[in-house]
Amino acid sequence: MTRRALAHSLAALLALCAARAAGAAPDDPATPPAPPSPPAATGPVYADPAVGVTVEGPAGWALLKDKGGVPAWVRLATFSDPQTGGLAVLSARRAAAITLSKLRAEVTKVFADDATFRVASITDLPSAAKRPLPGLLVDATQTRPAAPPPAGTPPPALPPPPVTYRVRAAYFLGGETEYLLYVQTRLALWARVGPAVERMVDSVAVKIGGSANAPRGEGSYRDDVTGFSCRYPSGYGVRLPERQLHIVEFAPGTDGPVIGVYRYTSEHDLDGEAKVLLDYYKGDEVGGDAESGTTEVAGRSAALVTAHGRLAGKELVFFVAVVKRDTDTFRLRVAAPKEQEFQAKAVFDAFIKSFVLSNG
């Protein structure tokens, strides 16, 4: 190739590269990463592993921890907000009410006996994953005299009007310990702090240490699909029966009271459930005697049936409680040889006290 041809080739190549460069789209500038979202504001957290409770206060509130045990209602911690005057006090006591019905009666009387309160409602607090035992929520207002003027200031020409507070009092059953979260703020400021107070109530986490009257050293069982939890005596094993309605069975290694949990759908009310059992135990299959009554399971009214009869050639005693969650029906049964009736009753009483239903 001649020098002139080579020069023409190089010129053509340079022109082609320039044309391609001119027609190509420029590279997109690198997109800077989005700034991270600021973390959600969190409030102070009170946690007491010994007592078994955790509460998260609203953001911006101060926390003061108190010292002391839990023989009666004893203050554990205080959350306060200097800007709004909001106050939240967490207290605890050794189990006294134990059941939801007794707690409701006690709480109703406490607020009724104080004329400064006006109660709007006392509603159930359903159990939750963090708080597997139920409780009560009181929504009320309290009217109190205004605080006196600071020392050294002249008294006002007219007495200041009284101050009305909005009150949320959340009571929780916690097995061996019961808890009270009492929150108050000025009624005029409730729209501002109310959502934070509701989140605070929802933040309460209770770690169960066992039912107040249950034997020590027992095991625990939880069925998240069916929606219940319970405790069973020490030394018992767990068996999952193959029968459709028989969910779980707890039995000792030797002859003794056997606990069974059954679940089914039924439109019967509690009286109807009791009649079905009475007819069965008095019928030809068992041929025994039976009587019905009422009890409480998981903070709900329940039917109670006590029966004696003969099955598989053995004289047996039966204690059965039936509790309903709408049409979802749970039958809790303890069966034992007749000579172990006293022991079976003790096992039954402890078991139904430990039985907890979720909302499902």
C-alpha positions as CSV (number, residue, x, y, z in Angstrom):
1,M,0.0,0.0,0.0
2,T,1.3,3.4,-0.9
3,R,1.9,6.1,1.6
4,R,-0.9,8.1,0.0
5,A,-3.4,5.1,0.2
6,L,-2.4,4.5,3.8
7,A,-3.1,8.1,4.7
8,H,-6.5,8.0,3.1
9,S,-7.3,4.7,5.0
10,L,-6.4,6.3,8.3
11,A,-8.4,9.4,7.6
12,A,-11.4,7.3,6.7
13,L,-11.1,5.3,9.9
14,L,-10.8,8.4,12.0
15,A,-13.9,9.9,10.4
16,L,-15.9,6.6,11.0
17,C,-14.9,6.6,14.7
18,A,-15.8,10.3,15.0
19,A,-19.3,9.6,13.5
20,R,-20.0,6.7,15.8
21,A,-18.9,8.8,18.8
22,A,-21.2,11.6,17.8
23,G,-24.2,9.3,17.3
24,A,-23.8,7.3,20.5
25,A,-25.9,8.1,23.6
26,P,-23.8,9.4,26.4
27,D,-23.4,7.2,29.5
28,D,-26.0,7.9,32.2
29,P,-24.5,9.6,35.1
30,A,-24.1,7.4,38.2
31,T,-27.2,7.8,40.3
32,P,-26.2,8.7,43.8
33,P,-27.7,6.3,46.4
34,A,-30.8,7.6,48.2
35,P,-30.0,8.9,51.7
36,P,-31.0,6.3,54.3
37,S,-34.4,7.0,55.9
38,P,-33.9,8.4,59.4
39,P,-34.6,5.7,62.0
40,A,-38.0,5.8,63.6
41,A,-38.0,7.6,66.9
42,T,-38.0,5.2,69.7
43,G,-38.8,5.7,73.3
44,P,-37.2,4.6,76.5
45,V,-37.7,0.9,77.3
46,Y,-38.2,-0.6,80.7
47,A,-37.4,-4.3,81.0
48,D,-37.3,-6.4,84.2
49,P,-36.3,-10.0,83.5
50,A,-36.8,-10.9,87.2
51,V,-40.5,-9.8,87.0
52,G,-40.9,-10.7,83.4
53,V,-42.3,-7.5,81.8
54,T,-41.1,-5.1,79.1
55,V,-42.7,-1.8,78.2
56,E,-41.6,0.7,75.5
57,G,-42.5,4.3,76.3
58,P,-43.3,7.1,73.8
59,A,-40.4,8.8,72.1
60,G,-39.2,11.9,74.0
61,W,-40.6,10.7,77.4
62,A,-38.2,10.2,80.3
63,L,-38.0,7.0,82.3
64,L,-37.5,6.6,86.1
65,K,-37.0,3.1,87.4
66,D,-38.3,2.4,90.9
67,K,-36.9,-0.2,93.4
68,G,-38.9,-2.7,95.3
69,G,-40.5,-6.1,95.2
70,V,-44.0,-7.1,94.2
71,P,-46.0,-8.0,97.4
72,A,-49.0,-5.8,96.4
73,W,-49.3,-3.1,93.8
74,V,-45.8,-1.8,93.7
75,R,-44.5,0.9,91.3
76,L,-41.8,-0.5,89.0
77,A,-41.2,2.4,86.6
78,T,-42.5,5.8,85.7
79,F,-42.5,7.4,82.2
80,S,-43.1,11.1,82.0
81,D,-43.2,13.9,79.4
82,P,-42.3,17.4,80.7
83,Q,-43.8,19.1,77.6
84,T,-47.4,17.7,78.0
85,G,-47.4,16.6,81.6
86,G,-48.1,13.0,80.5
87,L,-47.5,10.3,83.0
88,A,-47.4,6.5,82.7
89,V,-46.8,4.3,85.8
90,L,-46.0,0.6,85.5
91,S,-46.9,-1.4,88.7
92,A,-47.0,-5.1,89.5
93,R,-48.3,-7.4,92.2
94,R,-48.3,-11.1,93.1
95,A,-51.3,-12.8,91.4
96,A,-54.5,-11.9,93.3
97,A,-57.3,-11.9,90.7
98,I,-56.0,-14.8,88.6
99,T,-59.1,-14.9,86.4
100,L,-60.5,-12.3,84.1
101,S,-63.9,-12.2,85.8
102,K,-62.4,-11.5,89.2
103,L,-60.1,-8.9,87.8
104,R,-63.1,-7.2,86.1
105,A,-65.1,-7.1,89.3
106,E,-62.1,-5.7,91.2
107,V,-61.3,-3.0,88.6
108,T,-65.0,-2.0,88.3
109,K,-65.2,-1.4,92.0
110,V,-62.0,0.5,92.2
111,F,-63.1,3.1,89.7
112,A,-66.7,3.2,90.9
113,D,-65.5,4.0,94.5
114,D,-63.6,7.1,93.3
115,A,-66.1,9.9,92.4
116,T,-63.4,11.8,90.5
117,F,-63.5,9.2,87.7
118,R,-66.0,8.8,84.9
119,V,-65.5,5.5,83.2
120,A,-66.3,5.3,79.5
121,S,-65.6,1.6,79.1
122,I,-63.9,-1.5,80.5
123,T,-63.0,-3.8,77.7
124,D,-61.1,-7.0,77.3
125,L,-57.5,-6.9,76.1
126,P,-57.0,-10.0,74.0
127,S,-54.0,-12.2,74.4
128,A,-51.2,-11.7,71.9
129,A,-47.9,-13.3,70.9
130,K,-45.9,-11.1,73.3
131,R,-48.6,-11.2,76.0
132,P,-50.3,-14.7,75.9
133,L,-52.6,-14.0,78.9
134,P,-55.5,-11.6,78.7
135,G,-56.3,-8.4,80.5
136,L,-58.6,-5.4,80.8
137,L,-58.4,-1.8,79.4
138,V,-60.1,1.0,81.2
139,D,-60.9,4.2,79.3
140,A,-61.9,7.0,81.7
141,T,-61.5,10.6,82.6
142,Q,-60.6,12.1,85.9
143,T,-61.3,15.6,87.1
144,R,-59.1,17.0,89.8
145,P,-58.5,20.4,91.3
146,A,-55.9,22.6,89.6
147,A,-52.4,22.5,91.1
148,P,-51.7,25.3,93.6
149,P,-49.7,28.3,92.3
150,P,-45.9,28.2,92.8
151,A,-44.6,29.2,96.2
152,G,-44.1,32.9,96.6
153,T,-46.6,33.9,93.9
154,P,-49.8,35.8,94.8
155,P,-53.0,33.8,94.8
156,P,-55.2,34.2,91.7
157,A,-58.2,36.5,91.9
158,L,-60.5,33.6,91.1
159,P,-59.8,29.9,91.9
160,P,-58.5,28.2,88.8
161,P,-60.9,25.7,87.2
162,P,-60.4,22.0,87.8
163,V,-58.3,20.0,85.3
164,T,-59.7,16.9,83.4
165,Y,-57.3,14.1,82.5
166,R,-57.8,11.3,80.0
167,V,-56.9,7.9,81.6
168,R,-55.9,4.6,80.1
169,A,-55.4,1.8,82.7
170,A,-54.3,-1.5,81.3
171,Y,-54.4,-4.5,83.6
172,F,-52.7,-7.8,82.6
173,L,-52.8,-11.3,84.0
174,G,-49.3,-12.7,83.9
175,G,-49.6,-16.1,85.7
176,E,-47.8,-15.6,89.0
177,T,-47.6,-11.8,88.6
178,E,-50.2,-9.2,87.5
179,Y,-49.4,-5.9,86.0
180,L,-51.0,-2.4,85.7
181,L,-49.9,0.2,83.2
182,Y,-51.7,3.5,84.2
183,V,-51.4,6.4,81.7
184,Q,-52.8,9.9,82.1
185,T,-52.5,13.1,80.3
186,R,-54.6,16.3,80.1
187,L,-57.8,15.7,78.1
188,A,-57.1,18.7,75.9
189,L,-53.8,17.2,74.8
190,W,-55.1,13.6,74.2
191,A,-55.4,14.1,70.4
192,R,-51.6,14.7,70.4
193,V,-50.4,11.9,72.6
194,G,-53.2,9.4,72.3
195,P,-51.6,7.3,69.5
196,A,-48.3,7.1,71.4
197,V,-50.2,5.9,74.5
198,E,-52.0,3.2,72.5
199,R,-48.7,2.0,71.1
200,M,-47.3,1.9,74.6
201,V,-50.1,-0.3,75.8
202,D,-49.5,-2.6,72.8
203,S,-45.8,-2.7,73.7
204,V,-46.3,-4.5,77.0
205,A,-44.7,-7.9,76.8
206,V,-45.3,-10.4,79.6
207,K,-43.2,-13.5,80.2
208,I,-45.3,-16.1,81.9
209,G,-43.7,-17.8,84.9
210,G,-46.5,-20.3,85.3
211,S,-50.0,-20.3,86.6
212,A,-50.3,-19.0,90.2
213,N,-51.8,-22.3,91.4
214,A,-50.1,-24.7,89.0
215,P,-47.6,-27.2,90.2
216,R,-44.0,-26.2,89.9
217,G,-41.7,-27.7,87.3
218,E,-44.4,-28.2,84.7
219,G,-43.9,-28.1,80.9
220,S,-45.4,-25.8,78.4
221,Y,-47.2,-26.5,75.1
222,R,-48.2,-24.0,72.4
223,D,-50.3,-24.6,69.2
224,D,-50.1,-21.4,67.0
225,V,-52.3,-23.0,64.3
226,T,-55.2,-23.9,66.6
227,G,-54.6,-20.8,68.8
228,F,-54.0,-22.0,72.3
229,S,-51.2,-22.6,74.9
230,C,-51.2,-24.5,78.2
231,R,-49.0,-26.0,80.8
232,Y,-48.9,-29.6,81.9
233,P,-47.5,-31.3,85.0
234,S,-43.9,-32.3,85.5
235,G,-43.1,-35.8,84.4
236,Y,-45.8,-35.9,81.7
237,G,-45.2,-36.6,78.1
238,V,-46.8,-35.1,75.0
239,R,-48.6,-37.2,72.4
240,L,-50.3,-36.1,69.2
241,P,-53.2,-38.5,68.6
242,E,-54.2,-39.4,65.1
243,R,-57.9,-38.8,65.7
244,Q,-59.1,-35.7,63.9
245,L,-60.7,-33.9,66.9
246,H,-58.2,-35.0,69.6
247,I,-55.5,-32.4,69.3
248,V,-53.0,-33.3,72.0
249,E,-52.7,-35.6,75.0
250,F,-50.5,-35.2,78.1
251,A,-49.9,-38.4,80.1
252,P,-47.6,-39.5,83.0
253,G,-45.2,-42.4,82.5
254,T,-47.2,-44.6,84.9
255,D,-50.9,-45.0,85.6
256,G,-52.4,-41.6,86.5
257,P,-54.6,-38.7,85.3
258,V,-54.4,-38.2,81.5
259,I,-55.1,-34.8,80.0
260,G,-56.7,-34.4,76.6
261,V,-57.5,-31.4,74.5
262,Y,-60.2,-31.7,71.8
263,R,-61.3,-29.1,69.3
264,Y,-64.3,-29.0,67.0
265,T,-66.9,-26.7,65.5
266,S,-70.3,-26.5,67.2
267,E,-73.3,-24.2,67.2
268,H,-74.4,-25.3,70.7
269,D,-74.2,-22.9,73.5
270,L,-72.6,-24.0,76.8
271,D,-75.8,-25.6,78.1
272,G,-76.0,-27.6,74.9
273,E,-72.4,-28.7,75.2
274,A,-73.0,-29.8,78.7
275,K,-76.1,-31.8,77.7
276,V,-74.2,-33.7,75.0
277,L,-71.6,-34.8,77.6
278,L,-74.3,-35.7,80.2
279,D,-76.1,-37.8,77.7
280,Y,-72.9,-39.6,76.7
281,Y,-71.7,-40.4,80.3
282,K,-75.2,-41.5,81.4
283,G,-75.8,-43.4,78.2
284,D,-75.3,-47.0,77.3
285,E,-71.6,-46.6,76.3
286,V,-70.5,-45.5,79.7
287,G,-73.5,-46.1,81.9
288,G,-72.3,-43.9,84.7
289,D,-73.4,-40.8,86.5
290,A,-72.7,-37.2,85.7
291,E,-73.4,-33.7,86.8
292,S,-72.9,-30.3,85.2
293,G,-71.9,-26.8,86.4
294,T,-69.9,-23.8,85.3
295,T,-66.3,-22.7,85.5
296,E,-63.9,-20.3,83.8
297,V,-61.3,-21.1,81.2
298,A,-59.0,-18.5,79.5
299,G,-61.0,-15.6,81.0
300,R,-64.3,-17.0,79.5
301,S,-67.3,-18.8,80.9
302,A,-67.1,-22.5,80.4
303,A,-69.3,-25.6,81.0
304,L,-68.1,-28.1,83.6
305,V,-69.0,-31.8,83.7
306,T,-67.9,-34.3,86.3
307,A,-68.7,-37.9,85.6
308,H,-68.0,-41.5,86.8
309,G,-68.3,-44.5,84.5
310,R,-66.7,-47.7,83.2
311,L,-64.7,-47.8,80.0
312,A,-62.5,-50.6,78.7
313,G,-63.2,-52.5,81.8
314,K,-62.0,-49.8,84.2
315,E,-63.9,-47.6,86.7
316,L,-62.9,-44.1,85.7
317,V,-63.5,-40.5,86.8
318,F,-63.8,-37.6,84.3
319,F,-63.5,-33.9,84.7
320,V,-64.4,-32.0,81.5
321,A,-64.5,-28.2,80.7
322,V,-65.9,-26.8,77.5
323,V,-64.9,-23.3,76.4
324,K,-66.0,-21.6,73.1
325,R,-64.4,-19.1,70.8
326,D,-67.5,-18.3,68.7
327,T,-68.3,-21.7,67.1
328,D,-64.7,-22.9,67.7
329,T,-65.1,-25.3,70.7
330,F,-62.4,-26.7,73.0
331,R,-63.1,-29.6,75.3
332,L,-60.5,-30.1,78.1
333,R,-60.7,-33.5,79.8
334,V,-58.9,-35.2,82.6
335,A,-59.6,-38.9,83.0
336,A,-58.2,-41.1,85.7
337,P,-58.9,-44.3,87.7
338,K,-61.7,-43.7,90.2
339,E,-59.3,-44.2,93.1
340,Q,-57.2,-41.2,91.9
341,E,-60.2,-38.8,91.9
342,F,-58.6,-36.3,94.2
343,Q,-55.3,-36.2,92.2
344,A,-57.3,-35.9,89.0
345,K,-59.2,-32.9,90.3
346,A,-56.0,-31.2,91.2
347,V,-54.5,-31.8,87.8
348,F,-57.7,-30.6,86.1
349,D,-57.9,-27.4,88.2
350,A,-54.3,-26.5,87.4
351,F,-54.6,-27.3,83.8
352,I,-57.7,-25.2,83.0
353,K,-56.1,-22.3,84.9
354,S,-53.1,-22.4,82.6
355,F,-55.1,-22.8,79.4
356,V,-54.9,-19.7,77.2
357,L,-56.8,-19.0,73.9
358,S,-55.6,-16.5,71.3
359,N,-58.0,-14.4,69.2
360,G,-57.9,-16.7,66.2
